[in-house]
Amino acid sequence: MGHRRAERHWPDVEFLDVALGAVRTEEREGYIERLEAFVEQHRARLEELLRAYGPGSRPASHGRYALIGRPETLVILERMETNPFGLRAQGEKELEDVFLGDLEFAWGPRIRLSR
Protein backbone atom coordinates (compact mmCIF):
# COMPACT_ATOMS: atom_id res chain seq x y z
CA MET A 1 0.00 0.00 0.00
CA GLY A 2 2.96 2.32 0.66
CA HIS A 3 3.75 3.09 -3.00
CA ARG A 4 0.18 4.25 -3.71
CA ARG A 5 0.53 7.30 -1.45
CA ALA A 6 2.82 8.97 -3.99
CA GLU A 7 0.08 8.94 -6.64
CA ARG A 8 -2.29 10.92 -4.47
CA HIS A 9 -2.26 14.67 -4.78
CA TRP A 10 -4.25 15.51 -1.66
CA PRO A 11 -5.38 13.90 1.58
CA ASP A 12 -8.57 11.84 1.14
CA VAL A 13 -10.55 13.75 3.71
CA GLU A 14 -9.77 17.22 2.34
CA PHE A 15 -11.64 16.82 -0.95
CA LEU A 16 -14.67 15.31 0.73
CA ASP A 17 -14.70 18.16 3.27
CA VAL A 18 -14.66 20.72 0.46
CA ALA A 19 -17.46 18.95 -1.42
CA LEU A 20 -19.58 18.66 1.71
CA GLY A 21 -18.80 22.30 2.50
CA ALA A 22 -20.75 23.19 -0.65
CA VAL A 23 -23.87 21.55 0.83
CA ARG A 24 -25.82 24.43 2.31
CA THR A 25 -26.99 24.16 5.92
CA GLU A 26 -30.65 23.99 4.86
CA GLU A 27 -29.83 21.11 2.49
CA ARG A 28 -28.08 18.91 5.06
CA GLU A 29 -31.16 17.21 6.46
CA GLY A 30 -31.93 14.28 4.20
CA TYR A 31 -28.81 14.87 2.09
CA ILE A 32 -27.72 11.20 2.13
CA GLU A 33 -31.11 10.17 0.71
CA ARG A 34 -30.87 12.85 -1.99
CA LEU A 35 -27.36 11.67 -2.84
CA GLU A 36 -28.65 8.10 -3.19
CA ALA A 37 -31.46 9.35 -5.44
CA PHE A 38 -28.88 11.26 -7.54
CA VAL A 39 -26.83 8.07 -7.98
CA GLU A 40 -29.94 6.10 -9.02
CA GLN A 41 -31.04 8.82 -11.44
CA HIS A 42 -27.59 9.08 -13.08
CA ARG A 43 -26.44 5.46 -12.75
CA ALA A 44 -25.79 4.91 -16.49
CA ARG A 45 -23.98 8.24 -16.80
CA LEU A 46 -21.84 7.47 -13.74
CA GLU A 47 -20.94 4.03 -15.08
CA GLU A 48 -19.95 5.55 -18.43
CA LEU A 49 -17.86 8.20 -16.64
CA LEU A 50 -16.04 5.48 -14.70
CA ARG A 51 -15.46 3.41 -17.84
CA ALA A 52 -14.21 6.31 -19.94
CA TYR A 53 -12.16 8.24 -17.36
CA GLY A 54 -11.79 6.05 -14.28
CA PRO A 55 -8.75 4.13 -13.02
CA GLY A 56 -7.15 2.09 -15.80
CA SER A 57 -8.54 4.29 -18.61
CA ARG A 58 -6.27 6.06 -21.08
CA PRO A 59 -7.04 9.59 -19.75
CA ALA A 60 -6.36 8.42 -16.18
CA SER A 61 -3.00 7.00 -17.20
CA HIS A 62 -1.78 10.57 -17.78
CA GLY A 63 -2.40 11.42 -14.14
CA ARG A 64 -5.53 13.42 -14.87
CA TYR A 65 -9.11 12.66 -13.81
CA ALA A 66 -7.72 11.53 -10.46
CA LEU A 67 -11.03 12.19 -8.72
CA ILE A 68 -13.02 9.72 -10.79
CA GLY A 69 -13.69 6.49 -8.97
CA ARG A 70 -13.21 8.04 -5.55
CA PRO A 71 -16.18 8.11 -3.15
CA GLU A 72 -16.19 11.89 -2.77
CA THR A 73 -16.71 12.21 -6.54
CA LEU A 74 -20.41 11.43 -6.04
CA VAL A 75 -20.82 14.39 -3.70
CA ILE A 76 -18.87 16.66 -6.07
CA LEU A 77 -20.94 15.61 -9.09
CA GLU A 78 -24.18 16.02 -7.18
CA ARG A 79 -23.07 19.52 -6.20
CA MET A 80 -22.12 20.29 -9.83
CA GLU A 81 -25.68 19.47 -10.83
CA THR A 82 -27.43 21.08 -7.87
CA ASN A 83 -25.27 24.04 -6.88
CA PRO A 84 -22.34 24.48 -9.29
CA PHE A 85 -21.64 28.04 -8.22
CA GLY A 86 -21.49 27.06 -4.56
CA LEU A 87 -19.05 24.28 -5.38
CA ARG A 88 -16.89 26.60 -7.48
CA ALA A 89 -16.81 29.21 -4.71
CA GLN A 90 -15.81 26.52 -2.23
CA GLY A 91 -13.39 24.98 -4.71
CA GLU A 92 -11.55 28.13 -5.59
CA LYS A 93 -10.73 28.53 -1.94
CA GLU A 94 -9.39 25.04 -1.42
CA LEU A 95 -9.39 22.69 -4.42
CA GLU A 96 -6.90 22.28 -7.19
CA ASP A 97 -8.83 23.78 -10.07
CA VAL A 98 -7.50 21.31 -12.62
CA PHE A 99 -9.12 18.31 -10.91
CA LEU A 100 -12.47 20.06 -10.70
CA GLY A 101 -12.16 21.19 -14.32
CA ASP A 102 -11.33 17.66 -15.47
CA LEU A 103 -14.31 16.28 -13.60
CA GLU A 104 -16.64 18.92 -15.07
CA PHE A 105 -15.38 18.11 -18.56
CA ALA A 106 -15.73 14.34 -18.09
CA TRP A 107 -19.22 14.65 -16.59
CA GLY A 108 -20.26 16.56 -19.71
CA PRO A 109 -22.25 19.68 -20.36
CA ARG A 110 -25.13 20.57 -18.14
CA ILE A 111 -27.73 23.15 -19.06
CA ARG A 112 -25.96 26.15 -17.62
CA LEU A 113 -28.61 28.67 -18.64
CA SER A 114 -31.33 26.95 -16.67
CA ARG A 115 -30.41 28.63 -13.39
MARLOMAR-690072 format. One record per residue: residue in one letter; x, y, z of N, C-alpha, C, O, CB in turn. Coordinates in Angstrom, 2 decimals, decimal comma, padded with zeros to 5 digits. Glycine has a CB too. Layout:
+------+---------+---------+---------+---------+---------+---------+---------+---------+---------+---------+---------+---------+---------+---------+---------+
: doro :     npx :     npy :     npz :    capx :    capy :    capz :     cpx :     cpy :     cpz :     opx :     opy :     opz :    cbpx :    cbpy :    cbpz :
+------+---------+---------+---------+---------+---------+---------+---------+---------+---------+---------+---------+---------+---------+---------+---------+
:    A :       X :       Y :       Z :       X :       Y :       Z :       X :       Y :       Z :       X :       Y :       Z :       X :       Y :       Z :
...
+------+---------+---------+---------+---------+---------+---------+---------+---------+---------+---------+---------+---------+---------+---------+---------+
// end
This chain:
+------+---------+---------+---------+---------+---------+---------+---------+---------+---------+---------+---------+---------+---------+---------+---------+
: doro :     npx :     npy :     npz :    capx :    capy :    capz :     cpx :     cpy :     cpz :     opx :     opy :     opz :    cbpx :    cbpy :    cbpz :
+------+---------+---------+---------+---------+---------+---------+---------+---------+---------+---------+---------+---------+---------+---------+---------+
:    M :  000,83 : -001,19 :  000,00 :  000,00 :  000,00 :  000,00 :  000,87 :  001,26 :  000,00 :  000,43 :  002,31 : -000,45 : -000,94 :  000,00 :  001,21 :
:    G :  002,10 :  001,15 :  000,50 :  002,96 :  002,32 :  000,66 :  003,21 :  003,09 : -000,62 :  003,23 :  004,33 : -000,60 :  004,24 :  001,91 :  001,23 :
:    H :  003,42 :  002,39 : -001,76 :  003,75 :  003,09 : -003,00 :  002,57 :  003,88 : -003,57 :  002,78 :  004,79 : -004,37 :  004,23 :  002,10 : -004,03 :
:    R :  001,35 :  003,55 : -003,18 :  000,18 :  004,25 : -003,71 :  000,08 :  005,69 : -003,19 : -000,50 :  006,55 : -003,85 : -001,09 :  003,49 : -003,35 :
:    R :  000,63 :  005,96 : -002,03 :  000,53 :  007,30 : -001,45 :  001,10 :  008,35 : -002,40 :  000,58 :  009,47 : -002,49 :  001,27 :  007,36 : -000,11 :
:    A :  002,16 :  008,00 : -003,11 :  002,82 :  008,97 : -003,99 :  001,91 :  009,43 : -005,13 :  002,06 :  010,54 : -005,63 :  004,10 :  008,36 : -004,56 :
:    E :  000,97 :  008,58 : -005,54 :  000,08 :  008,94 : -006,64 : -000,97 :  009,95 : -006,22 : -001,55 :  010,63 : -007,07 : -000,60 :  007,70 : -007,19 :
:    R : -001,22 :  010,06 : -004,94 : -002,29 :  010,92 : -004,47 : -001,80 :  012,35 : -004,35 : -000,67 :  012,60 : -003,91 : -002,84 :  010,43 : -003,12 :
:    H : -002,65 :  013,27 : -004,75 : -002,26 :  014,67 : -004,78 : -002,81 :  015,46 : -003,60 : -002,48 :  016,63 : -003,42 : -002,71 :  015,30 : -006,07 :
:    W : -003,65 :  014,83 : -002,80 : -004,25 :  015,51 : -001,66 : -004,66 :  014,46 : -000,66 : -004,80 :  013,29 : -001,01 : -005,47 :  016,38 : -002,09 :
:    P : -004,86 :  014,85 :  000,60 : -005,38 :  013,90 :  001,58 : -006,83 :  013,55 :  001,24 : -007,58 :  014,40 :  000,77 : -005,29 :  014,49 :  003,02 :
:    D : -007,21 :  012,31 :  001,46 : -008,57 :  011,84 :  001,14 : -009,64 :  012,74 :  001,73 : -010,58 :  013,14 :  001,04 : -008,76 :  010,42 :  001,66 :
:    V : -009,49 :  013,06 :  002,98 : -010,55 :  013,75 :  003,71 : -010,75 :  015,17 :  003,17 : -011,87 :  015,68 :  003,17 : -010,23 :  013,80 :  005,20 :
:    E : -009,69 :  015,81 :  002,73 : -009,77 :  017,22 :  002,34 : -010,78 :  017,45 :  001,22 : -011,59 :  018,38 :  001,31 : -008,41 :  017,71 :  001,90 :
:    F : -010,74 :  016,63 :  000,19 : -011,64 :  016,82 : -000,95 : -013,08 :  016,60 : -000,55 : -013,98 :  017,33 : -000,98 : -011,26 :  015,89 : -002,09 :
:    L : -013,31 :  015,59 :  000,27 : -014,67 :  015,31 :  000,73 : -015,17 :  016,47 :  001,58 : -016,33 :  016,87 :  001,47 : -014,72 :  014,00 :  001,54 :
:    D : -014,32 :  017,01 :  002,43 : -014,70 :  018,16 :  003,27 : -015,12 :  019,35 :  002,41 : -016,11 :  020,02 :  002,70 : -013,54 :  018,56 :  004,21 :
:    V : -014,35 :  019,60 :  001,35 : -014,66 :  020,72 :  000,46 : -016,00 :  020,48 : -000,23 : -016,84 :  021,38 : -000,30 : -013,54 :  020,92 : -000,59 :
:    A : -016,20 :  019,27 : -000,73 : -017,46 :  018,95 : -001,42 : -018,64 :  019,11 : -000,47 : -019,66 :  019,71 : -000,82 : -017,42 :  017,51 : -001,99 :
:    L : -018,49 :  018,56 :  000,74 : -019,58 :  018,66 :  001,71 : -019,77 :  020,10 :  002,18 : -020,87 :  020,49 :  002,58 : -019,31 :  017,76 :  002,91 :
:    G : -018,70 :  020,88 :  002,13 : -018,80 :  022,30 :  002,50 : -019,69 :  023,07 :  001,54 : -020,20 :  024,14 :  001,89 : -017,42 :  022,92 :  002,54 :
:    A : -019,89 :  022,54 :  000,33 : -020,75 :  023,19 : -000,65 : -022,22 :  022,81 : -000,46 : -023,10 :  023,32 : -001,16 : -020,30 :  022,83 : -002,06 :
:    V : -022,48 :  021,90 :  000,49 : -023,87 :  021,55 :  000,83 : -024,34 :  022,59 :  001,84 : -023,82 :  022,69 :  002,95 : -023,98 :  020,07 :  001,42 :
:    R : -025,34 :  023,36 :  001,43 : -025,82 :  024,43 :  002,31 : -026,49 :  023,85 :  003,55 : -027,02 :  022,74 :  003,53 : -026,82 :  025,35 :  001,56 :
:    T : -026,44 :  024,61 :  004,63 : -026,99 :  024,16 :  005,92 : -028,42 :  023,65 :  005,76 : -028,77 :  022,61 :  006,31 : -026,96 :  025,31 :  006,94 :
:    E : -029,24 :  024,39 :  005,01 : -030,65 :  023,99 :  004,86 : -030,83 :  022,74 :  004,01 : -031,92 :  022,16 :  003,96 : -031,44 :  025,14 :  004,25 :
:    E : -029,76 :  022,31 :  003,33 : -029,83 :  021,11 :  002,49 : -029,34 :  019,87 :  003,23 : -029,49 :  018,75 :  002,73 : -029,01 :  021,31 :  001,23 :
:    R : -028,76 :  020,04 :  004,41 : -028,08 :  018,91 :  005,06 : -029,03 :  017,83 :  005,54 : -028,71 :  016,64 :  005,47 : -027,28 :  019,41 :  006,24 :
:    E : -030,21 :  018,23 :  006,01 : -031,16 :  017,21 :  006,46 : -031,64 :  016,43 :  005,25 : -032,13 :  017,00 :  004,27 : -032,37 :  017,87 :  007,22 :
:    G : -031,50 :  015,12 :  005,31 : -031,93 :  014,28 :  004,20 : -030,95 :  014,26 :  003,03 : -031,28 :  013,75 :  001,96 : -033,25 :  014,75 :  003,71 :
:    Y : -029,75 :  014,80 :  003,22 : -028,81 :  014,87 :  002,09 : -028,39 :  013,49 :  001,60 : -028,27 :  013,27 :  000,40 : -027,57 :  015,67 :  002,50 :
:    I : -028,16 :  012,55 :  002,52 : -027,72 :  011,20 :  002,13 : -028,76 :  010,56 :  001,20 : -028,41 :  009,94 :  000,20 : -027,50 :  010,30 :  003,38 :
:    E : -030,04 :  010,73 :  001,55 : -031,11 :  010,17 :  000,71 : -031,12 :  010,84 : -000,67 : -031,33 :  010,18 : -001,68 : -032,48 :  010,35 :  001,40 :
:    R : -030,91 :  012,15 : -000,69 : -030,87 :  012,85 : -001,99 : -029,67 :  012,41 : -002,81 : -029,75 :  012,31 : -004,04 : -030,83 :  014,39 : -001,79 :
:    L : -028,55 :  012,14 : -002,14 : -027,36 :  011,67 : -002,84 : -027,63 :  010,28 : -003,44 : -027,25 :  010,00 : -004,57 : -026,14 :  011,62 : -001,87 :
:    E : -028,29 :  009,43 : -002,67 : -028,65 :  008,10 : -003,19 : -029,58 :  008,22 : -004,39 : -029,43 :  007,49 : -005,37 : -029,31 :  007,26 : -002,09 :
:    A : -030,53 :  009,13 : -004,33 : -031,46 :  009,35 : -005,44 : -030,70 :  009,85 : -006,67 : -030,99 :  009,45 : -007,80 : -032,58 :  010,35 : -005,05 :
:    F : -029,72 :  010,74 : -006,44 : -028,88 :  011,26 : -007,54 : -028,14 :  010,11 : -008,22 : -028,09 :  010,05 : -009,45 : -027,87 :  012,31 : -007,01 :
:    V : -027,57 :  009,20 : -007,43 : -026,83 :  008,07 : -007,98 : -027,77 :  007,18 : -008,80 : -027,41 :  006,75 : -009,90 : -026,17 :  007,24 : -006,84 :
:    E : -028,97 :  006,92 : -008,28 : -029,94 :  006,10 : -009,02 : -030,32 :  006,78 : -010,34 : -030,35 :  006,14 : -011,39 : -031,21 :  005,86 : -008,17 :
:    Q : -030,59 :  008,06 : -010,27 : -031,04 :  008,82 : -011,44 : -029,96 :  008,84 : -012,53 : -030,27 :  008,79 : -013,71 : -031,41 :  010,27 : -011,05 :
:    H : -028,70 :  008,91 : -012,12 : -027,59 :  009,08 : -013,08 : -026,72 :  007,84 : -013,20 : -025,57 :  007,92 : -013,64 : -026,73 :  010,26 : -012,67 :
:    R : -027,25 :  006,68 : -012,80 : -026,44 :  005,46 : -012,75 : -025,71 :  005,19 : -014,07 : -024,50 :  004,95 : -014,06 : -027,31 :  004,26 : -012,40 :
:    A : -026,41 :  005,22 : -015,20 : -025,79 :  004,91 : -016,49 : -024,68 :  005,92 : -016,81 : -023,61 :  005,56 : -017,30 : -026,85 :  004,90 : -017,62 :
:    R : -024,96 :  007,18 : -016,53 : -023,98 :  008,24 : -016,80 : -022,74 :  008,07 : -015,92 : -021,61 :  008,28 : -016,36 : -024,61 :  009,64 : -016,58 :
:    L : -022,96 :  007,70 : -014,67 : -021,84 :  007,47 : -013,74 : -021,00 :  006,27 : -014,18 : -019,77 :  006,31 : -014,11 : -022,38 :  007,25 : -012,30 :
:    E : -021,68 :  005,21 : -014,62 : -020,94 :  004,03 : -015,08 : -020,11 :  004,35 : -016,32 : -018,98 :  003,89 : -016,44 : -021,92 :  002,87 : -015,40 :
:    E : -020,67 :  005,15 : -017,22 : -019,95 :  005,55 : -018,43 : -018,74 :  006,42 : -018,06 : -017,66 :  006,27 : -018,63 : -020,90 :  006,31 : -019,40 :
:    L : -018,94 :  007,33 : -017,12 : -017,86 :  008,20 : -016,64 : -016,71 :  007,35 : -016,10 : -015,54 :  007,61 : -016,40 : -018,38 :  009,18 : -015,55 :
:    L : -017,05 :  006,35 : -015,30 : -016,04 :  005,48 : -014,70 : -015,31 :  004,68 : -015,78 : -014,09 :  004,54 : -015,73 : -016,70 :  004,52 : -013,69 :
:    R : -016,07 :  004,18 : -016,74 : -015,46 :  003,41 : -017,84 : -014,52 :  004,27 : -018,68 : -013,40 :  003,86 : -019,00 : -016,55 :  002,81 : -018,74 :
:    A : -014,97 :  005,46 : -019,02 : -014,21 :  006,31 : -019,94 : -013,02 :  007,01 : -019,28 : -011,97 :  007,19 : -019,90 : -015,11 :  007,35 : -020,54 :
:    Y : -013,18 :  007,40 : -018,01 : -012,16 :  008,24 : -017,36 : -011,61 :  007,68 : -016,06 : -010,69 :  008,26 : -015,48 : -012,72 :  009,60 : -017,11 :
:    G : -012,17 :  006,58 : -015,59 : -011,79 :  006,05 : -014,28 : -010,43 :  005,37 : -014,28 : -009,75 :  005,34 : -015,31 : -012,82 :  005,08 : -013,79 :
:    P : -010,04 :  004,82 : -013,14 : -008,75 :  004,13 : -013,02 : -008,59 :  003,07 : -014,10 : -009,51 :  002,28 : -014,36 : -008,62 :  003,49 : -011,62 :
:    G : -007,43 :  003,06 : -014,74 : -007,15 :  002,09 : -015,80 : -007,48 :  002,61 : -017,19 : -007,08 :  002,00 : -018,18 : -007,92 :  000,84 : -015,54 :
:    S : -008,21 :  003,72 : -017,29 : -008,54 :  004,29 : -018,61 : -007,34 :  005,06 : -019,16 : -006,42 :  005,40 : -018,42 : -009,79 :  005,21 : -018,51 :
:    R : -007,37 :  005,32 : -020,46 : -006,27 :  006,06 : -021,08 : -006,12 :  007,47 : -020,48 : -005,00 :  007,86 : -020,13 : -006,50 :  006,16 : -022,59 :
:    P : -007,22 :  008,26 : -020,35 : -007,04 :  009,59 : -019,75 : -006,45 :  009,53 : -018,34 : -005,63 :  010,38 : -017,97 : -008,38 :  010,32 : -019,70 :
:    A : -006,86 :  008,53 : -017,56 : -006,36 :  008,42 : -016,18 : -004,88 :  008,08 : -016,15 : -004,18 :  008,42 : -015,20 : -007,16 :  007,37 : -015,40 :
:    S : -004,41 :  007,41 : -017,18 : -003,00 :  007,00 : -017,20 : -002,06 :  008,20 : -017,30 : -000,87 :  008,08 : -017,04 : -002,73 :  006,03 : -018,35 :
:    H : -002,60 :  009,36 : -017,69 : -001,78 :  010,57 : -017,78 : -001,78 :  011,35 : -016,47 : -001,23 :  012,45 : -016,39 : -002,28 :  011,48 : -018,91 :
:    G : -002,39 :  010,76 : -015,44 : -002,40 :  011,42 : -014,14 : -003,52 :  012,43 : -013,98 : -003,59 :  013,14 : -012,98 : -001,09 :  012,10 : -013,91 :
:    R : -004,40 :  012,50 : -014,97 : -005,53 :  013,42 : -014,87 : -006,75 :  012,62 : -014,41 : -006,69 :  011,40 : -014,24 : -005,81 :  014,13 : -016,23 :
:    Y : -007,85 :  013,32 : -014,20 : -009,11 :  012,66 : -013,81 : -008,94 :  011,83 : -012,54 : -009,60 :  010,81 : -012,36 : -009,62 :  011,77 : -014,94 :
:    A : -008,05 :  012,29 : -011,66 : -007,72 :  011,53 : -010,46 : -008,90 :  011,39 : -009,51 : -008,92 :  010,48 : -008,67 : -006,56 :  012,18 : -009,74 :
:    L : -009,88 :  012,27 : -009,63 : -011,03 :  012,19 : -008,72 : -011,98 :  011,06 : -009,07 : -012,67 :  010,54 : -008,20 : -011,78 :  013,50 : -008,73 :
:    I : -012,01 :  010,68 : -010,34 : -013,02 :  009,72 : -010,79 : -012,76 :  008,35 : -010,19 : -011,65 :  007,83 : -010,24 : -013,03 :  009,63 : -012,33 :
:    G : -013,81 :  007,78 : -009,64 : -013,69 :  006,49 : -008,97 : -013,50 :  006,61 : -007,47 : -013,48 :  005,61 : -006,76 : -012,55 :  005,73 : -009,56 :
:    R : -013,36 :  007,83 : -006,99 : -013,21 :  008,04 : -005,55 : -014,59 :  008,35 : -004,96 : -015,42 :  008,97 : -005,63 : -012,20 :  009,19 : -005,24 :
:    P : -014,84 :  007,93 : -003,72 : -016,18 :  008,11 : -003,15 : -016,66 :  009,57 : -003,14 : -017,84 :  009,83 : -003,38 : -016,20 :  007,58 : -001,74 :
:    E : -015,76 :  010,50 : -002,86 : -016,19 :  011,89 : -002,77 : -016,65 :  012,45 : -004,12 : -017,31 :  013,49 : -004,16 : -015,07 :  012,74 : -002,23 :
:    T : -016,29 :  011,77 : -005,21 : -016,71 :  012,21 : -006,54 : -018,23 :  012,31 : -006,63 : -018,74 :  013,21 : -007,29 : -016,18 :  011,25 : -007,61 :
:    L : -018,95 :  011,40 : -005,99 : -020,41 :  011,43 : -006,04 : -020,95 :  012,72 : -005,45 : -021,88 :  013,32 : -006,00 : -021,00 :  010,22 : -005,30 :
:    V : -020,38 :  013,15 : -004,33 : -020,82 :  014,39 : -003,70 : -020,48 :  015,57 : -004,61 : -021,30 :  016,46 : -004,80 : -020,14 :  014,57 : -002,30 :
:    I : -019,28 :  015,56 : -005,19 : -018,87 :  016,66 : -006,07 : -019,77 :  016,75 : -007,29 : -020,20 :  017,84 : -007,67 : -017,40 :  016,49 : -006,50 :
:    L : -020,07 :  015,61 : -007,91 : -020,94 :  015,61 : -009,09 : -022,35 :  016,06 : -008,74 : -022,98 :  016,81 : -009,49 : -020,98 :  014,21 : -009,73 :
:    E : -022,85 :  015,60 : -007,60 : -024,18 :  016,02 : -007,18 : -024,22 :  017,53 : -006,98 : -025,18 :  018,19 : -007,35 : -024,60 :  015,30 : -005,88 :
:    R : -023,16 :  018,06 : -006,39 : -023,07 :  019,52 : -006,20 : -022,97 :  020,24 : -007,54 : -023,54 :  021,32 : -007,70 : -021,87 :  019,87 : -005,31 :
:    M : -022,23 :  019,67 : -008,50 : -022,12 :  020,29 : -009,83 : -023,49 :  020,44 : -010,46 : -023,78 :  021,44 : -011,13 : -021,20 :  019,45 : -010,75 :
:    E : -024,34 :  019,44 : -010,25 : -025,68 :  019,47 : -010,83 : -026,60 :  020,40 : -010,05 : -027,40 :  021,13 : -010,64 : -026,27 :  018,07 : -010,87 :
:    T : -026,48 :  020,39 : -008,73 : -027,43 :  021,08 : -007,87 : -027,03 :  022,52 : -007,58 : -027,86 :  023,43 : -007,60 : -027,60 :  020,34 : -006,58 :
:    N : -025,75 :  022,72 : -007,32 : -025,27 :  024,04 : -006,88 : -023,86 :  024,28 : -007,40 : -022,92 :  024,39 : -006,61 : -025,31 :  024,17 : -005,33 :
:    P : -023,69 :  024,37 : -008,74 : -022,34 :  024,48 : -009,29 : -021,59 :  025,73 : -008,83 : -020,37 :  025,70 : -008,67 : -022,40 :  024,47 : -010,79 :
:    F : -022,32 :  026,80 : -008,61 : -021,64 :  028,04 : -008,22 : -021,14 :  027,94 : -006,78 : -020,07 :  028,45 : -006,45 : -022,59 :  029,25 : -008,36 :
:    G : -021,92 :  027,27 : -005,94 : -021,49 :  027,06 : -004,56 : -020,25 :  026,20 : -004,50 : -019,34 :  026,45 : -003,71 : -022,60 :  026,42 : -003,74 :
:    L : -020,22 :  025,16 : -005,35 : -019,05 :  024,28 : -005,38 : -017,83 :  025,03 : -005,88 : -016,74 :  024,90 : -005,32 : -019,32 :  023,05 : -006,27 :
:    R : -018,01 :  025,82 : -006,94 : -016,89 :  026,60 : -007,48 : -016,35 :  027,57 : -006,45 : -015,13 :  027,72 : -006,30 : -017,34 :  027,37 : -008,74 :
:    A : -017,24 :  028,24 : -005,73 : -016,81 :  029,21 : -004,71 : -016,01 :  028,49 : -003,63 : -014,97 :  028,98 : -003,18 : -018,03 :  029,94 : -004,08 :
:    Q : -016,49 :  027,33 : -003,23 : -015,81 :  026,52 : -002,23 : -014,48 :  026,02 : -002,82 : -013,44 :  026,06 : -002,16 : -016,70 :  025,31 : -001,78 :
:    G : -014,55 :  025,57 : -004,05 : -013,39 :  024,98 : -004,71 : -012,26 :  025,96 : -004,92 : -011,10 :  025,62 : -004,73 : -013,78 :  024,40 : -006,02 :
:    E : -012,61 :  027,16 : -005,32 : -011,55 :  028,13 : -005,59 : -010,78 :  028,46 : -004,33 : -009,61 :  028,86 : -004,39 : -012,14 :  029,40 : -006,20 :
:    K : -011,43 :  028,30 : -003,20 : -010,73 :  028,53 : -001,94 : -009,74 :  027,40 : -001,67 : -008,62 :  027,64 : -001,21 : -011,73 :  028,66 : -000,77 :
:    E : -010,16 :  026,16 : -001,95 : -009,39 :  025,04 : -001,42 : -008,97 :  023,97 : -002,42 : -007,98 :  023,27 : -002,19 : -010,16 :  024,40 : -000,37 :
:    L : -009,68 :  023,81 : -003,52 : -009,39 :  022,69 : -004,42 : -008,38 :  023,07 : -005,49 : -008,22 :  024,24 : -005,83 : -010,66 :  022,20 : -005,08 :
:    E : -007,71 :  022,06 : -006,01 : -006,90 :  022,28 : -007,19 : -007,86 :  022,37 : -008,36 : -008,57 :  021,41 : -008,67 : -005,82 :  021,15 : -007,40 :
:    D : -007,88 :  023,51 : -009,00 : -008,83 :  023,78 : -010,07 : -008,80 :  022,74 : -011,18 : -009,84 :  022,41 : -011,75 : -008,56 :  025,13 : -010,65 :
:    V : -007,63 :  022,22 : -011,49 : -007,50 :  021,31 : -012,62 : -008,32 :  020,04 : -012,39 : -008,91 :  019,52 : -013,34 : -006,03 :  020,95 : -012,86 :
:    F : -008,36 :  019,54 : -011,17 : -009,12 :  018,31 : -010,91 : -010,61 :  018,56 : -011,06 : -011,33 :  017,73 : -011,61 : -008,81 :  017,78 : -009,50 :
:    L : -011,06 :  019,70 : -010,57 : -012,47 :  020,06 : -010,70 : -012,82 :  020,28 : -012,17 : -013,88 :  019,85 : -012,63 : -012,79 :  021,32 : -009,87 :
:    G : -011,94 :  020,95 : -012,89 : -012,16 :  021,19 : -014,32 : -012,23 :  019,89 : -015,11 : -013,09 :  019,73 : -015,97 : -011,05 :  022,08 : -014,89 :
:    D : -011,32 :  018,97 : -014,80 : -011,33 :  017,66 : -015,47 : -012,64 :  016,93 : -015,20 : -013,22 :  016,33 : -016,11 : -010,15 :  016,80 : -015,00 :
:    L : -013,09 :  016,99 : -013,96 : -014,31 :  016,28 : -013,60 : -015,52 :  016,91 : -014,31 : -016,39 :  016,20 : -014,80 : -014,51 :  016,30 : -012,06 :
:    E : -015,56 :  018,24 : -014,37 : -016,64 :  018,92 : -015,07 : -016,65 :  018,52 : -016,54 : -017,72 :  018,27 : -017,11 : -016,50 :  020,44 : -014,93 :
:    F : -015,48 :  018,47 : -017,15 : -015,38 :  018,11 : -018,56 : -015,87 :  016,67 : -018,78 : -016,65 :  016,40 : -019,69 : -013,92 :  018,26 : -019,06 :
:    A : -015,38 :  015,75 : -017,93 : -015,73 :  014,34 : -018,09 : -017,21 :  014,09 : -017,85 : -017,82 :  013,25 : -018,51 : -014,90 :  013,49 : -017,12 :
:    W : -017,80 :  014,82 : -016,91 : -019,22 :  014,65 : -016,59 : -020,07 :  015,14 : -017,76 : -021,18 :  014,65 : -017,97 : -019,59 :  015,42 : -015,30 :
:    G : -019,55 :  016,09 : -018,51 : -020,26 :  016,56 : -019,71 : -021,06 :  017,81 : -019,44 : -021,21 :  018,24 : -018,29 : -021,18 :  015,48 : -020,23 :
:    P : -021,57 :  018,40 : -020,50 : -022,25 :  019,68 : -020,36 : -023,55 :  019,53 : -019,59 : -024,29 :  018,55 : -019,76 : -022,52 :  020,29 : -021,72 :
:    R : -023,81 :  020,50 : -018,77 : -025,13 :  020,57 : -018,14 : -025,79 :  021,81 : -018,73 : -025,13 :  022,59 : -019,42 : -025,04 :  020,64 : -016,54 :
:    I : -027,06 :  022,00 : -018,48 : -027,73 :  023,15 : -019,06 : -027,47 :  024,34 : -018,16 : -028,18 :  024,58 : -017,19 : -029,26 :  022,90 : -019,23 :
:    R : -026,43 :  025,08 : -018,50 : -025,96 :  026,15 : -017,62 : -026,93 :  027,34 : -017,58 : -026,95 :  028,09 : -016,60 : -024,59 :  026,62 : -018,08 :
:    L : -027,72 :  027,49 : -018,60 : -028,61 :  028,67 : -018,64 : -029,90 :  028,45 : -017,85 : -030,71 :  029,37 : -017,73 : -028,95 :  029,01 : -020,08 :
:    S : -030,08 :  027,26 : -017,33 : -031,33 :  026,95 : -016,67 : -031,43 :  027,56 : -015,28 : -032,51 :  027,56 : -014,68 : -031,50 :  025,45 : -016,58 :
:    R : -030,35 :  028,09 : -014,76 : -030,41 :  028,63 : -013,39 : -030,24 :  030,13 : -013,41 : -030,26 :  030,77 : -012,36 : -029,33 :  028,00 : -012,50 :
+------+---------+---------+---------+---------+---------+---------+---------+---------+---------+---------+---------+---------+---------+---------+---------+
// end
